[in-house]
Amino acid sequence: MGNDTLTRTENFRSWFMDKLLLGMSWPEYSRNLITPFNIAAMLILSIGIPVIALRFIHGLAAVTHASDEYPWGLILGWGLFGGVPLSATGFVMATAYYIFGFKRYKPLVRLGVLTGFMGYFFAVVYLLTDIGRPWRIYYPMIVGFGTASVLFLVAWHVATYLTVQFLEFSPAILEWLKSRRVRKWATMITIAMTIAGIILSTLHQSALGALFLLAPGKLHPLWYSSYIPVFFLSSSIYAALAMVIVVSTLAARFLRKATDDTFLGSLDKLTIGLGKGTCVGIYVYFALKVIGIAHDNNWALLGTPYGEWFLVEMLGFVLLPALVLTYGVKKESTGIVRFGAFYAVLGILVNRINVSIVAFNWNLPHHLSHIVPPWQEVVIVLTLVTIHILIFRWILNRMPVLREHPDYKESH
Amino acid sequence: MDKILKNSLGDEGTTEEPQNEKDNTRKISRRRFLGTVAAIGGISLIGSYKDASAYKEFTGWPNRYGCLTDLTECVGCRSCEEACNEANNLPKPDVPFDDKSVFNEKRRPTVQAYTVVNRYENPKDAGKPIYRKIQCNHCNEPACASACPIHAYTKTPEGAVLYDPEKCFGCRYCMIACPFYVPAYDYASPLEPKIVKCVLCYGRIKNGDMPACAEACPVGAITFGKRSDLIKLAREKIMKNPDRYIDHIYGEHEVGGTSWMYISGVPFEQLDFPANLPKKPLIEQTKGFLSAVPVVFTVWPALFGMIYAALRHREELEKEKNQK
């Protein structure tokens, strides 16, 4: 009896060390935690978590500049409108691999799915921080159906897609937990889940743009277009490809221990391939945007101050990254392609912030002084980004994402 | 129609005969049921087909009420603000209602006030400033209501647009959507924030009274009545005094029309009325997108499933080739 308990304790101890402490003992693991990055992260959290608490004690008024004219600020501009296109990685990589048969990209598929899942999860976290009564988040599913609302569609799709992505990623979790039988079930639904992912992503990526269709009087005509759902969808596809380059670059650089030779060995070649895809995606998007200006005959507006800012976005943050990427692909230089990918991701953020913050309410007096967020709002965003990275790293270190699990090689 | 009626009569006829046989009653009652259904269905089809239209349009509740503000009459006494405050049990303001210093800046409706009056210079007569009252315009097809994912807004047949805080989760998309910047939000409330806006004194108009502000106005600048009558009145006023008014009823067509309308002596954009709004209800802007949603749901699985199948097919062919 006593022996039994002892073995059980010992089993748990080794499970705990293996799964959670990366095979180290407590003292060893905690020593390893003291890194410059972790210290910086703890500093940010120690300031940021109290600021987030302030939002729930004194309301949004205490931590943001949100007002009756400016209901949405940086929390949603960054977290929802910026975060969701960069999280299209899951659907883009899964579609490329499972449906279109780009089999060579296998080492990056799980990374794409995890990036997507985490991105959506955190988009919801940003939303919960921002909305007035977050515990009512399920209301569009049960209490009232605003079927004429684009946001109703976004709510349903983000919730469903979060579930779909969890299922898509679940084989990695189950391999980590060594649950062979459940894993087999989880892999059987892959194709169905991938197609569900395409449907849901097509719709809610575009829906985030369509949200602004209701505000033709408020969004600047250069950004407002009946094509805005198409702009959002099309840019999310290249955003995803660029984001996979960004995340894999960071992982290869900072989490080398979590990778395997297959991942590291194929990464350069795959980066060039993804860069090529990003290029095509940006040129398609750029063409669509030009069609948008032509469709509404907005050429004359390009000479106005907002038009100049629009040109900065279109030339400096869309076309220029595309040219950098084209050059990198031609030269087969992973360094240039990676730089181009970071640049393209930045361009996406610039676009989404422009739509949701800079060009929104452009005709109100003193508009530009309203769009600068207070430090508290910036700290909230930084805090959530930090938590995002910490959880992401925790998973990458433990689960077979950047490497294949030895027991399941060649089994996808 | 005759045929259908006959059929159902015929069925009724047969029910009389074999009433004793248990087995048959079931059959017959089903037949009778089907006959009735066919008859009802047929009649309803025939009854409505003549006015069936391929173009469906909601032009608003027929007998809805509204208000007409005559901006040339308003003297800026703020009686409407005070009456509104009392009628709706709103918190007392820091600056009393007879204090004219509030006009030094442009105000907007807030969580404390459903309505505010602002002062503008009069380009025609500098000694007689123009006052503009702001409150919810109670659109015929409100953008706030079409924005709400939880259906917390209702456009009542009486014309008022009402909001239910019990449903709201505070996403504030209604504020983004409102073309008139009307809904206010309680940002200082950490746990129970809600939207605040004019309710067209819904309780009062249900009882046959007029909104408090309209009743309180000492110069009759606000007329309450059926929206259709108000448009006639506004047209008449403009026609009789073409020098006093510009030829524009603001709210007659803006974003599909509003229950609250305005006539003015100077162009409305000089008084900060949004001048860049479409004549169609704003929901029309999203209809095209939303109608594509079911198409994606039905076509995408087939399309991408086919692509998947095609690639698998090619893989198999290649495998066969390699085996040979």
Interface residues (C-beta under 8 A of the other chain):
Chain A: R55 F56 I57 H58 G59 L60 A61 A62 T64 A66 S67 D68 E69 P71 W72 T95 Y98 I99 F100 G101 I131 G132 R133 P134 R136 I137 Y139 P140 V143 G144 F145 G146 A148 S149 V150 L151 F152 L153 V154 A155 I191 I195 I198 I199 T202 L203 S206 A207 A210 L211 F212 L213 L214 A215 P216 G217 K218 S226 P229 F360 N363
Chain B: R108 P109 T110 A143 A145 S146 A147 C148 P149 I150 H151 A152 K167 C168 F169 G170 C171 R172 Y173 M175 I176 A177 P179 Y181 P183 A184 Y185 D186 Y187 A188 S189 P190 L191 E192 P193 K194 P274 N276 L277 P278 L282 I283 Q285 T286 G288 F289 L290 V293 V296 F297 W300 P301 F304 G305 I307 Y308 L311 E315
